[in-house]
Amino acid sequence: MFNQYEDLVTVEELTEMLNIGKNSAYKLLSSGDIKAFRINRIWKIPRQSVTDYVLKKSQ
């Protein structure tokens, strides 16, 4: 799942992966629903975190 993306994705790529808007993506990140970290002001999101989130929500 999501193999066409690099191991770390950006917020823009996250919105493409989940077909959501930027505001929704930032809510998922800041709430901790999708595990990620920040380098200065830039979010770095492990692709595996997105996969885990999708699998968890689809159960």
Protein Blocks (a to p, Z undefined) as FASTA:
>chain_A
ZZlpcfbdcfklmmmmnopafklmmmmmmnomagcddehjaccddfklmmmmmmmmmZZ
